[in-house]
């Protein structure tokens, strides 16, 4: 028995609208929503939204084809930088201190690319590709490209904000 693909979203207007409803019907997706004011219903999405999306693309509304193209380029660059060059620590357990408090223990910081390589699940061509990618990407240039795209997006948002402000006044 095949299970249908699910689309679980929060209650934001970006998900609860006619366009998304028709799209999900067309693709035969089963829709469900998180409970209002319960951000922990979908913690991984909420963490990614805060950590990656809002930090990289801010809280503006982007609604043109050109902005979408810029966002798609931005995500490729941001994810490349995050996966290759930004180490994270993962909680590996917890212990009790002498005073009785629980504290988390963390492993040594490693990048997501290092973590997936360390698992041993990559085939040799995949490991070689990852190593070549790491050797060929210039972190400074990558950061400059990200900043340039962010500047463009801010410029478009500023223009829209000004045009909306003049309508209200």
VMD Tcl script that builds the backbone (N, CA, C; Angstrom):
set m [mol new atoms 507]
animate dup $m
set s [atomselect $m all]
$s set {name element resname resid chain x y z} {
  {N N UNK 1 A 0.852 -1.186 0.000}
  {CA C UNK 1 A 0.000 0.000 0.000}
  {C C UNK 1 A 0.892 1.242 0.000}
  {N N UNK 2 A 0.686 2.123 -0.926}
  {CA C UNK 2 A 1.457 3.362 -1.002}
  {C C UNK 2 A 0.837 4.411 -0.099}
  {N N UNK 3 A 1.686 5.063 0.681}
  {CA C UNK 3 A 1.164 6.152 1.500}
  {C C UNK 3 A 1.247 7.441 0.698}
  {N N UNK 4 A 0.284 8.290 0.893}
  {CA C UNK 4 A 0.261 9.553 0.169}
  {C C UNK 4 A 1.226 10.528 0.821}
  {N N UNK 5 A 1.752 11.413 0.015}
  {CA C UNK 5 A 2.696 12.415 0.512}
  {C C UNK 5 A 1.921 13.468 1.281}
  {N N UNK 6 A 2.489 13.855 2.408}
  {CA C UNK 6 A 1.829 14.813 3.292}
  {C C UNK 6 A 2.502 16.179 3.198}
  {N N UNK 7 A 1.706 17.201 3.314}
  {CA C UNK 7 A 2.189 18.574 3.404}
  {C C UNK 7 A 1.710 19.112 4.744}
  {N N UNK 8 A 2.650 19.260 5.678}
  {CA C UNK 8 A 2.303 19.777 6.993}
  {C C UNK 8 A 2.835 21.202 7.083}
  {N N UNK 9 A 1.964 22.151 7.346}
  {CA C UNK 9 A 2.378 23.548 7.419}
  {C C UNK 9 A 1.855 24.162 8.706}
  {N N UNK 10 A 2.337 25.377 8.947}
  {CA C UNK 10 A 1.770 26.109 10.073}
  {C C UNK 10 A 0.523 26.843 9.568}
  {N N UNK 11 A 0.031 27.767 10.340}
  {CA C UNK 11 A -1.224 28.443 10.005}
  {C C UNK 11 A -1.014 29.787 9.337}
  {N N UNK 12 A 0.155 30.012 8.773}
  {CA C UNK 12 A 0.443 31.284 8.123}
  {C C UNK 12 A -0.321 31.440 6.817}
  {N N UNK 13 A -0.581 32.674 6.455}
  {CA C UNK 13 A -1.335 32.950 5.233}
  {C C UNK 13 A -0.574 32.523 3.988}
  {N N UNK 14 A 0.757 32.355 4.107}
  {CA C UNK 14 A 1.523 31.881 2.957}
  {C C UNK 14 A 1.195 30.425 2.622}
  {N N UNK 15 A 0.579 29.699 3.559}
  {CA C UNK 15 A 0.190 28.313 3.320}
  {C C UNK 15 A -1.325 28.143 3.205}
  {N N UNK 16 A -2.062 28.990 3.883}
  {CA C UNK 16 A -3.521 28.870 3.883}
  {C C UNK 16 A -4.097 29.846 2.871}
  {N N UNK 17 A -4.001 29.487 1.609}
  {CA C UNK 17 A -4.563 30.331 0.567}
  {C C UNK 17 A -4.997 29.452 -0.592}
  {N N UNK 18 A -5.745 30.034 -1.492}
  {CA C UNK 18 A -6.326 29.279 -2.601}
  {C C UNK 18 A -5.269 28.676 -3.520}
  {N N UNK 19 A -4.185 29.420 -3.775}
  {CA C UNK 19 A -3.148 28.915 -4.667}
  {C C UNK 19 A -2.496 27.652 -4.139}
  {N N UNK 20 A -2.123 27.648 -2.872}
  {CA C UNK 20 A -1.481 26.467 -2.275}
  {C C UNK 20 A -2.479 25.317 -2.186}
  {N N UNK 21 A -3.744 25.660 -1.869}
  {CA C UNK 21 A -4.775 24.619 -1.794}
  {C C UNK 21 A -4.932 23.922 -3.151}
  {N N UNK 22 A -5.056 24.699 -4.237}
  {CA C UNK 22 A -5.208 24.106 -5.575}
  {C C UNK 22 A -3.971 23.307 -5.971}
  {N N UNK 23 A -2.777 23.834 -5.656}
  {CA C UNK 23 A -1.535 23.138 -5.991}
  {C C UNK 23 A -1.466 21.797 -5.275}
  {N N UNK 24 A -1.789 21.775 -3.985}
  {CA C UNK 24 A -1.717 20.520 -3.234}
  {C C UNK 24 A -2.784 19.533 -3.709}
  {N N UNK 25 A -3.944 20.024 -4.100}
  {CA C UNK 25 A -4.971 19.139 -4.665}
  {C C UNK 25 A -4.489 18.543 -5.987}
  {N N UNK 26 A -3.899 19.368 -6.828}
  {CA C UNK 26 A -3.401 18.917 -8.129}
  {C C UNK 26 A -2.344 17.819 -7.974}
  {N N UNK 27 A -1.506 17.928 -6.946}
  {CA C UNK 27 A -0.444 16.949 -6.719}
  {C C UNK 27 A -0.864 15.847 -5.742}
  {N N UNK 28 A -2.132 15.806 -5.383}
  {CA C UNK 28 A -2.692 14.767 -4.501}
  {C C UNK 28 A -1.957 14.683 -3.168}
  {N N UNK 29 A -1.666 15.832 -2.573}
  {CA C UNK 29 A -1.002 15.865 -1.274}
  {C C UNK 29 A -2.045 15.900 -0.161}
  {N N UNK 30 A -1.791 15.154 0.888}
  {CA C UNK 30 A -2.632 15.212 2.075}
  {C C UNK 30 A -2.128 16.382 2.913}
  {N N UNK 31 A -3.014 17.302 3.240}
  {CA C UNK 31 A -2.596 18.498 3.977}
  {C C UNK 31 A -2.959 18.380 5.447}
  {N N UNK 32 A -2.096 18.896 6.291}
  {CA C UNK 32 A -2.387 19.018 7.716}
  {C C UNK 32 A -1.724 20.296 8.203}
  {N N UNK 33 A -2.189 20.775 9.333}
  {CA C UNK 33 A -1.638 22.017 9.880}
  {C C UNK 33 A -1.203 21.803 11.317}
  {N N UNK 34 A -0.195 22.574 11.691}
  {CA C UNK 34 A 0.237 22.581 13.090}
  {C C UNK 34 A -0.786 23.355 13.902}
  {N N UNK 35 A -0.761 23.143 15.183}
  {CA C UNK 35 A -1.685 23.873 16.053}
  {C C UNK 35 A -1.233 25.321 16.182}
  {N N UNK 36 A -2.175 26.244 16.255}
  {CA C UNK 36 A -1.791 27.654 16.430}
  {C C UNK 36 A -0.990 27.847 17.717}
  {N N UNK 37 A 0.036 28.680 17.644}
  {CA C UNK 37 A 0.877 29.050 18.780}
  {C C UNK 37 A 1.610 27.857 19.414}
  {N N UNK 38 A 1.885 26.821 18.620}
  {CA C UNK 38 A 2.657 25.671 19.089}
  {C C UNK 38 A 3.809 25.442 18.116}
  {N N UNK 39 A 4.836 26.266 18.225}
  {CA C UNK 39 A 5.933 26.175 17.261}
  {C C UNK 39 A 6.683 24.857 17.378}
  {N N UNK 40 A 6.567 24.160 18.491}
  {CA C UNK 40 A 7.271 22.887 18.637}
  {C C UNK 40 A 6.577 21.747 17.914}
  {N N UNK 41 A 5.428 22.008 17.278}
  {CA C UNK 41 A 4.797 20.964 16.481}
  {C C UNK 41 A 5.682 20.578 15.299}
  {N N UNK 42 A 6.494 21.493 14.842}
  {CA C UNK 42 A 7.360 21.238 13.703}
  {C C UNK 42 A 8.735 21.847 13.992}
  {N N UNK 43 A 9.456 21.299 14.974}
  {CA C UNK 43 A 10.658 21.985 15.462}
  {C C UNK 43 A 11.785 22.097 14.453}
  {N N UNK 44 A 11.966 21.104 13.567}
  {CA C UNK 44 A 13.084 21.189 12.618}
  {C C UNK 44 A 12.867 22.317 11.617}
  {N N UNK 45 A 11.624 22.466 11.176}
  {CA C UNK 45 A 11.316 23.553 10.246}
  {C C UNK 45 A 11.497 24.892 10.946}
  {N N UNK 46 A 11.010 25.001 12.171}
  {CA C UNK 46 A 11.137 26.266 12.895}
  {C C UNK 46 A 12.607 26.613 13.130}
  {N N UNK 47 A 13.429 25.611 13.431}
  {CA C UNK 47 A 14.850 25.876 13.636}
  {C C UNK 47 A 15.499 26.336 12.336}
  {N N UNK 48 A 15.168 25.666 11.243}
  {CA C UNK 48 A 15.754 26.062 9.951}
  {C C UNK 48 A 15.278 27.455 9.565}
  {N N UNK 49 A 13.997 27.758 9.805}
  {CA C UNK 49 A 13.494 29.091 9.491}
  {C C UNK 49 A 14.280 30.151 10.236}
  {N N UNK 50 A 14.526 29.935 11.513}
  {CA C UNK 50 A 15.247 30.928 12.292}
  {C C UNK 50 A 16.724 30.969 11.961}
  {N N UNK 51 A 17.307 29.793 11.798}
  {CA C UNK 51 A 18.758 29.706 11.633}
  {C C UNK 51 A 19.215 30.064 10.234}
  {N N UNK 52 A 18.514 29.612 9.235}
  {CA C UNK 52 A 18.966 29.795 7.860}
  {C C UNK 52 A 18.134 30.833 7.117}
  {N N UNK 53 A 16.855 30.616 7.046}
  {CA C UNK 53 A 16.008 31.424 6.168}
  {C C UNK 53 A 15.965 32.879 6.608}
  {N N UNK 54 A 15.593 33.148 7.839}
  {CA C UNK 54 A 15.448 34.547 8.272}
  {C C UNK 54 A 16.793 35.249 8.397}
  {N N UNK 55 A 17.832 34.510 8.740}
  {CA C UNK 55 A 19.155 35.119 8.829}
  {C C UNK 55 A 19.724 35.449 7.456}
  {N N UNK 56 A 19.346 34.670 6.472}
  {CA C UNK 56 A 19.897 34.861 5.130}
  {C C UNK 56 A 19.034 35.741 4.238}
  {N N UNK 57 A 17.721 35.598 4.346}
  {CA C UNK 57 A 16.819 36.344 3.460}
  {C C UNK 57 A 15.944 37.327 4.222}
  {N N UNK 58 A 16.110 37.395 5.534}
  {CA C UNK 58 A 15.430 38.375 6.370}
  {C C UNK 58 A 13.926 38.089 6.423}
  {N N UNK 59 A 13.125 39.060 6.792}
  {CA C UNK 59 A 11.693 38.838 6.978}
  {C C UNK 59 A 10.844 39.573 5.947}
  {N N UNK 60 A 11.415 39.831 4.812}
  {CA C UNK 60 A 10.682 40.545 3.781}
  {C C UNK 60 A 9.828 39.572 2.970}
  {N N UNK 61 A 8.888 40.139 2.242}
  {CA C UNK 61 A 8.070 39.338 1.339}
  {C C UNK 61 A 8.637 39.485 -0.066}
  {N N UNK 62 A 8.923 38.369 -0.682}
  {CA C UNK 62 A 9.439 38.358 -2.046}
  {C C UNK 62 A 8.385 37.712 -2.933}
  {N N UNK 63 A 7.973 38.408 -3.973}
  {CA C UNK 63 A 6.853 37.893 -4.759}
  {C C UNK 63 A 7.005 38.055 -6.270}
  {N N UNK 64 A 8.198 38.308 -6.741}
  {CA C UNK 64 A 8.395 38.409 -8.184}
  {C C UNK 64 A 9.260 37.245 -8.673}
  {N N UNK 65 A 9.212 37.008 -9.965}
  {CA C UNK 65 A 10.006 35.920 -10.549}
  {C C UNK 65 A 11.503 36.180 -10.365}
  {N N UNK 66 A 11.915 37.443 -10.499}
  {CA C UNK 66 A 13.338 37.762 -10.331}
  {C C UNK 66 A 13.778 37.529 -8.881}
  {N N UNK 67 A 12.935 37.888 -7.929}
  {CA C UNK 67 A 13.268 37.645 -6.520}
  {C C UNK 67 A 13.359 36.144 -6.241}
  {N N UNK 68 A 12.480 35.367 -6.851}
  {CA C UNK 68 A 12.538 33.914 -6.693}
  {C C UNK 68 A 13.857 33.375 -7.235}
  {N N UNK 69 A 14.261 33.874 -8.382}
  {CA C UNK 69 A 15.526 33.433 -8.972}
  {C C UNK 69 A 16.699 33.803 -8.054}
  {N N UNK 70 A 16.662 35.015 -7.478}
  {CA C UNK 70 A 17.713 35.424 -6.535}
  {C C UNK 70 A 17.709 34.537 -5.291}
  {N N UNK 71 A 16.512 34.240 -4.763}
  {CA C UNK 71 A 16.416 33.378 -3.588}
  {C C UNK 71 A 16.947 31.978 -3.881}
  {N N UNK 72 A 16.628 31.444 -5.041}
  {CA C UNK 72 A 17.127 30.112 -5.398}
  {C C UNK 72 A 18.651 30.101 -5.473}
  {N N UNK 73 A 19.242 31.146 -6.041}
  {CA C UNK 73 A 20.707 31.237 -6.076}
  {C C UNK 73 A 21.266 31.400 -4.665}
  {N N UNK 74 A 20.586 32.225 -3.856}
  {CA C UNK 74 A 21.027 32.458 -2.481}
  {C C UNK 74 A 21.039 31.156 -1.686}
  {N N UNK 75 A 19.976 30.327 -1.813}
  {CA C UNK 75 A 19.910 29.083 -1.034}
  {C C UNK 75 A 21.048 28.147 -1.410}
  {N N UNK 76 A 21.367 28.078 -2.699}
  {CA C UNK 76 A 22.487 27.222 -3.099}
  {C C UNK 76 A 23.779 27.659 -2.423}
  {N N UNK 77 A 24.029 28.954 -2.420}
  {CA C UNK 77 A 25.264 29.473 -1.831}
  {C C UNK 77 A 25.272 29.333 -0.309}
  {N N UNK 78 A 24.153 29.674 0.329}
  {CA C UNK 78 A 24.050 29.598 1.795}
  {C C UNK 78 A 24.213 28.151 2.256}
  {N N UNK 79 A 23.544 27.221 1.564}
  {CA C UNK 79 A 23.661 25.817 1.955}
  {C C UNK 79 A 25.062 25.273 1.696}
  {N N UNK 80 A 25.692 25.715 0.633}
  {CA C UNK 80 A 27.073 25.297 0.366}
  {C C UNK 80 A 27.995 25.774 1.487}
  {N N UNK 81 A 27.855 27.035 1.874}
  {CA C UNK 81 A 28.689 27.566 2.961}
  {C C UNK 81 A 28.399 26.837 4.267}
  {N N UNK 82 A 27.128 26.632 4.568}
  {CA C UNK 82 A 26.757 25.971 5.822}
  {C C UNK 82 A 27.280 24.535 5.866}
  {N N UNK 83 A 27.104 23.796 4.777}
  {CA C UNK 83 A 27.474 22.380 4.784}
  {C C UNK 83 A 28.975 22.136 4.701}
  {N N UNK 84 A 29.708 23.032 4.045}
  {CA C UNK 84 A 31.145 22.814 3.890}
  {C C UNK 84 A 31.999 23.515 4.934}
  {N N UNK 85 A 31.550 24.673 5.425}
  {CA C UNK 85 A 32.464 25.512 6.197}
  {C C UNK 85 A 31.994 25.922 7.588}
  {N N UNK 86 A 30.760 25.668 7.945}
  {CA C UNK 86 A 30.281 26.115 9.254}
  {C C UNK 86 A 30.084 24.928 10.192}
  {N N UNK 87 A 31.025 24.707 11.096}
  {CA C UNK 87 A 30.906 23.566 12.004}
  {C C UNK 87 A 29.810 23.793 13.049}
  {N N UNK 88 A 29.210 22.696 13.442}
  {CA C UNK 88 A 28.198 22.728 14.493}
  {C C UNK 88 A 28.563 21.687 15.537}
  {N N UNK 89 A 28.011 21.872 16.709}
  {CA C UNK 89 A 28.162 20.876 17.772}
  {C C UNK 89 A 26.823 20.166 17.918}
  {N N UNK 90 A 26.866 18.876 18.122}
  {CA C UNK 90 A 25.649 18.090 18.313}
  {C C UNK 90 A 25.619 17.568 19.743}
  {N N UNK 91 A 24.438 17.643 20.348}
  {CA C UNK 91 A 24.279 17.084 21.684}
  {C C UNK 91 A 24.411 15.569 21.603}
  {N N UNK 92 A 25.237 15.002 22.475}
  {CA C UNK 92 A 25.444 13.547 22.462}
  {C C UNK 92 A 24.915 12.892 23.735}
  {N N UNK 93 A 24.404 13.678 24.627}
  {CA C UNK 93 A 23.860 13.135 25.866}
  {C C UNK 93 A 23.787 14.217 26.926}
  {N N UNK 94 A 23.495 13.778 28.122}
  {CA C UNK 94 A 23.487 14.726 29.233}
  {C C UNK 94 A 23.986 14.002 30.482}
  {N N UNK 95 A 24.385 14.801 31.412}
  {CA C UNK 95 A 24.909 14.249 32.664}
  {C C UNK 95 A 24.497 15.172 33.795}
  {N N UNK 96 A 24.657 14.661 34.971}
  {CA C UNK 96 A 24.336 15.435 36.170}
  {C C UNK 96 A 25.606 16.031 36.748}
  {N N UNK 97 A 25.516 17.298 37.098}
  {CA C UNK 97 A 26.660 17.927 37.742}
  {C C UNK 97 A 26.662 17.555 39.222}
  {N N UNK 98 A 27.719 17.963 39.914}
  {CA C UNK 98 A 27.783 17.665 41.359}
  {C C UNK 98 A 26.682 18.366 42.125}
  {N N UNK 99 A 26.191 19.490 41.578}
  {CA C UNK 99 A 25.096 20.202 42.256}
  {C C UNK 99 A 23.732 19.620 41.923}
  {N N UNK 100 A 23.683 18.631 41.027}
  {CA C UNK 100 A 22.422 17.977 40.708}
  {C C UNK 100 A 21.745 18.480 39.435}
  {N N UNK 101 A 22.327 19.478 38.817}
  {CA C UNK 101 A 21.740 19.986 37.574}
  {C C UNK 101 A 22.100 19.070 36.418}
  {N N UNK 102 A 21.200 19.003 35.433}
  {CA C UNK 102 A 21.501 18.282 34.203}
  {C C UNK 102 A 22.125 19.251 33.213}
  {N N UNK 103 A 23.203 18.841 32.578}
  {CA C UNK 103 A 23.837 19.635 31.524}
  {C C UNK 103 A 24.052 18.726 30.318}
  {N N UNK 104 A 24.008 19.318 29.155}
  {CA C UNK 104 A 24.225 18.555 27.930}
  {C C UNK 104 A 25.707 18.419 27.640}
  {N N UNK 105 A 26.048 17.283 27.071}
  {CA C UNK 105 A 27.397 17.058 26.570}
  {C C UNK 105 A 27.340 17.131 25.057}
  {N N UNK 106 A 28.363 17.743 24.455}
  {CA C UNK 106 A 28.407 17.928 23.011}
  {C C UNK 106 A 29.646 17.268 22.437}
  {N N UNK 107 A 29.538 16.891 21.176}
  {CA C UNK 107 A 30.714 16.362 20.488}
  {C C UNK 107 A 31.575 17.520 19.990}
  {N N UNK 108 A 32.690 17.192 19.374}
  {CA C UNK 108 A 33.574 18.221 18.825}
  {C C UNK 108 A 32.897 18.861 17.610}
  {N N UNK 109 A 33.088 20.155 17.408}
  {CA C UNK 109 A 32.463 20.811 16.251}
  {C C UNK 109 A 32.978 20.234 14.934}
  {N N UNK 110 A 32.030 19.941 14.041}
  {CA C UNK 110 A 32.354 19.461 12.699}
  {C C UNK 110 A 31.304 20.000 11.737}
  {N N UNK 111 A 31.675 20.120 10.484}
  {CA C UNK 111 A 30.726 20.581 9.474}
  {C C UNK 111 A 29.807 19.421 9.082}
  {N N UNK 112 A 28.633 19.746 8.527}
  {CA C UNK 112 A 27.768 18.664 8.036}
  {C C UNK 112 A 28.475 17.776 7.012}
  {N N UNK 113 A 29.323 18.350 6.161}
  {CA C UNK 113 A 30.055 17.542 5.177}
  {C C UNK 113 A 30.995 16.563 5.884}
  {N N UNK 114 A 31.662 17.015 6.935}
  {CA C UNK 114 A 32.536 16.117 7.688}
  {C C UNK 114 A 31.731 15.014 8.365}
  {N N UNK 115 A 30.568 15.380 8.877}
  {CA C UNK 115 A 29.735 14.386 9.560}
  {C C UNK 115 A 29.281 13.291 8.606}
  {N N UNK 116 A 28.820 13.686 7.412}
  {CA C UNK 116 A 28.340 12.671 6.470}
  {C C UNK 116 A 29.512 11.839 5.940}
  {N N UNK 117 A 30.669 12.447 5.779}
  {CA C UNK 117 A 31.850 11.691 5.345}
  {C C UNK 117 A 32.257 10.682 6.417}
  {N N UNK 118 A 32.189 11.091 7.674}
  {CA C UNK 118 A 32.581 10.208 8.777}
  {C C UNK 118 A 31.667 9.004 8.940}
  {N N UNK 119 A 30.437 9.084 8.436}
  {CA C UNK 119 A 29.522 7.947 8.585}
  {C C UNK 119 A 29.940 6.757 7.754}
  {N N UNK 120 A 30.686 7.008 6.656}
  {CA C UNK 120 A 31.107 5.919 5.785}
  {C C UNK 120 A 30.053 5.488 4.785}
  {N N UNK 121 A 28.940 6.205 4.694}
  {CA C UNK 121 A 27.874 5.798 3.771}
  {C C UNK 121 A 28.089 6.318 2.349}
  {N N UNK 122 A 29.006 7.266 2.177}
  {CA C UNK 122 A 29.254 7.812 0.846}
  {C C UNK 122 A 30.075 6.832 0.011}
  {N N UNK 123 A 29.721 6.748 -1.244}
  {CA C UNK 123 A 30.514 5.953 -2.173}
  {C C UNK 123 A 31.781 6.722 -2.515}
  {N N UNK 124 A 32.837 6.042 -2.966}
  {CA C UNK 124 A 34.089 6.740 -3.289}
  {C C UNK 124 A 33.921 7.927 -4.244}
  {N N UNK 125 A 33.103 7.821 -5.319}
  {CA C UNK 125 A 32.945 9.001 -6.179}
  {C C UNK 125 A 32.301 10.187 -5.444}
  {N N UNK 126 A 31.387 9.892 -4.530}
  {CA C UNK 126 A 30.748 10.962 -3.762}
  {C C UNK 126 A 31.750 11.615 -2.809}
  {N N UNK 127 A 32.584 10.802 -2.165}
  {CA C UNK 127 A 33.607 11.349 -1.271}
  {C C UNK 127 A 34.587 12.217 -2.052}
  {N N UNK 128 A 34.986 11.742 -3.234}
  {CA C UNK 128 A 35.916 12.512 -4.064}
  {C C UNK 128 A 35.292 13.831 -4.518}
  {N N UNK 129 A 34.024 13.778 -4.898}
  {CA C UNK 129 A 33.327 14.997 -5.322}
  {C C UNK 129 A 33.271 16.001 -4.171}
  {N N UNK 130 A 32.954 15.523 -2.985}
  {CA C UNK 130 A 32.881 16.402 -1.815}
  {C C UNK 130 A 34.249 17.005 -1.506}
  {N N UNK 131 A 35.299 16.208 -1.606}
  {CA C UNK 131 A 36.655 16.702 -1.355}
  {C C UNK 131 A 37.059 17.748 -2.393}
  {N N UNK 132 A 36.735 17.485 -3.677}
  {CA C UNK 132 A 37.042 18.461 -4.734}
  {C C UNK 132 A 36.268 19.759 -4.512}
  {N N UNK 133 A 35.013 19.622 -4.143}
  {CA C UNK 133 A 34.186 20.799 -3.889}
  {C C UNK 133 A 34.781 21.642 -2.761}
  {N N UNK 134 A 35.183 20.982 -1.698}
  {CA C UNK 134 A 35.786 21.682 -0.567}
  {C C UNK 134 A 37.066 22.405 -0.983}
  {N N UNK 135 A 37.856 21.766 -1.811}
  {CA C UNK 135 A 39.131 22.354 -2.252}
  {C C UNK 135 A 38.946 23.501 -3.230}
  {N N UNK 136 A 37.880 23.485 -4.008}
  {CA C UNK 136 A 37.719 24.487 -5.069}
  {C C UNK 136 A 36.892 25.696 -4.666}
  {N N UNK 137 A 36.081 25.588 -3.620}
  {CA C UNK 137 A 35.227 26.714 -3.236}
  {C C UNK 137 A 36.030 27.723 -2.427}
  {N N UNK 138 A 35.980 28.966 -2.845}
  {CA C UNK 138 A 36.633 30.066 -2.143}
  {C C UNK 138 A 35.627 30.656 -1.158}
  {N N UNK 139 A 35.875 30.487 0.132}
  {CA C UNK 139 A 34.929 30.929 1.161}
  {C C UNK 139 A 34.688 32.432 1.095}
  {N N UNK 140 A 35.731 33.204 0.877}
  {CA C UNK 140 A 35.571 34.662 0.818}
  {C C UNK 140 A 34.705 35.061 -0.361}
  {N N UNK 141 A 34.937 34.450 -1.519}
  {CA C UNK 141 A 34.126 34.754 -2.695}
  {C C UNK 141 A 32.687 34.310 -2.479}
  {N N UNK 142 A 32.504 33.162 -1.858}
  {CA C UNK 142 A 31.167 32.662 -1.548}
  {C C UNK 142 A 30.421 33.656 -0.671}
  {N N UNK 143 A 31.079 34.167 0.349}
  {CA C UNK 143 A 30.457 35.146 1.241}
  {C C UNK 143 A 30.137 36.450 0.510}
  {N N UNK 144 A 31.020 36.859 -0.395}
  {CA C UNK 144 A 30.752 38.070 -1.186}
  {C C UNK 144 A 29.527 37.892 -2.079}
  {N N UNK 145 A 29.407 36.727 -2.694}
  {CA C UNK 145 A 28.241 36.463 -3.545}
  {C C UNK 145 A 26.955 36.483 -2.729}
  {N N UNK 146 A 26.997 35.882 -1.532}
  {CA C UNK 146 A 25.827 35.881 -0.655}
  {C C UNK 146 A 25.450 37.309 -0.285}
  {N N UNK 147 A 26.434 38.112 0.097}
  {CA C UNK 147 A 26.172 39.509 0.478}
  {C C UNK 147 A 25.604 40.314 -0.684}
  {N N UNK 148 A 26.104 40.063 -1.889}
  {CA C UNK 148 A 25.617 40.796 -3.056}
  {C C UNK 148 A 24.139 40.473 -3.318}
  {N N UNK 149 A 23.782 39.194 -3.254}
  {CA C UNK 149 A 22.388 38.799 -3.476}
  {C C UNK 149 A 21.505 39.350 -2.367}
  {N N UNK 150 A 21.979 39.303 -1.129}
  {CA C UNK 150 A 21.198 39.865 -0.021}
  {C C UNK 150 A 20.969 41.356 -0.228}
  {N N UNK 151 A 21.985 42.055 -0.692}
  {CA C UNK 151 A 21.835 43.481 -0.966}
  {C C UNK 151 A 20.783 43.745 -2.026}
  {N N UNK 152 A 20.783 42.935 -3.087}
  {CA C UNK 152 A 19.757 43.084 -4.125}
  {C C UNK 152 A 18.363 42.853 -3.551}
  {N N UNK 153 A 18.222 41.798 -2.750}
  {CA C UNK 153 A 16.911 41.502 -2.165}
  {C C UNK 153 A 16.446 42.623 -1.242}
  {N N UNK 154 A 17.366 43.169 -0.457}
  {CA C UNK 154 A 17.017 44.290 0.423}
  {C C UNK 154 A 16.591 45.492 -0.411}
  {N N UNK 155 A 17.281 45.735 -1.521}
  {CA C UNK 155 A 16.903 46.841 -2.398}
  {C C UNK 155 A 15.493 46.691 -2.935}
  {N N UNK 156 A 15.128 45.472 -3.375}
  {CA C UNK 156 A 13.763 45.241 -3.858}
  {C C UNK 156 A 12.749 45.419 -2.740}
  {N N UNK 157 A 13.070 44.921 -1.545}
  {CA C UNK 157 A 12.151 45.065 -0.408}
  {C C UNK 157 A 11.992 46.533 -0.033}
  {N N UNK 158 A 13.088 47.291 -0.072}
  {CA C UNK 158 A 13.039 48.716 0.261}
  {C C UNK 158 A 12.122 49.457 -0.716}
  {N N UNK 159 A 12.240 49.138 -1.996}
  {CA C UNK 159 A 11.400 49.772 -3.012}
  {C C UNK 159 A 9.929 49.483 -2.746}
  {N N UNK 160 A 9.614 48.235 -2.446}
  {CA C UNK 160 A 8.214 47.868 -2.177}
  {C C UNK 160 A 7.711 48.530 -0.908}
  {N N UNK 161 A 8.563 48.591 0.111}
  {CA C UNK 161 A 8.158 49.194 1.376}
  {C C UNK 161 A 7.853 50.673 1.174}
  {N N UNK 162 A 8.686 51.367 0.414}
  {CA C UNK 162 A 8.443 52.781 0.129}
  {C C UNK 162 A 7.154 52.959 -0.652}
  {N N UNK 163 A 6.937 52.102 -1.659}
  {CA C UNK 163 A 5.726 52.254 -2.471}
  {C C UNK 163 A 4.474 51.963 -1.650}
  {N N UNK 164 A 4.551 51.019 -0.724}
  {CA C UNK 164 A 3.401 50.729 0.133}
  {C C UNK 164 A 3.172 51.851 1.138}
  {N N UNK 165 A 4.263 52.413 1.656}
  {CA C UNK 165 A 4.145 53.508 2.635}
  {C C UNK 165 A 3.503 54.720 1.993}
  {N N UNK 166 A 3.810 54.996 0.730}
  {CA C UNK 166 A 3.226 56.168 0.081}
  {C C UNK 166 A 1.738 55.978 -0.168}
  {N N UNK 167 A 1.256 54.754 -0.317}
  {CA C UNK 167 A -0.167 54.487 -0.510}
  {C C UNK 167 A -0.935 54.730 0.782}
  {N N UNK 168 A -0.303 54.420 1.930}
  {CA C UNK 168 A -0.968 54.559 3.224}
  {C C UNK 168 A -1.070 56.036 3.613}
  {N N UNK 169 A -0.048 56.815 3.328}
  {CA C UNK 169 A -0.005 58.210 3.751}
  {C C UNK 169 A -0.992 59.083 3.064}
}
mol reanalyze $m
mol bondsrecalc $m
mol representation Tube
mol addrep $m
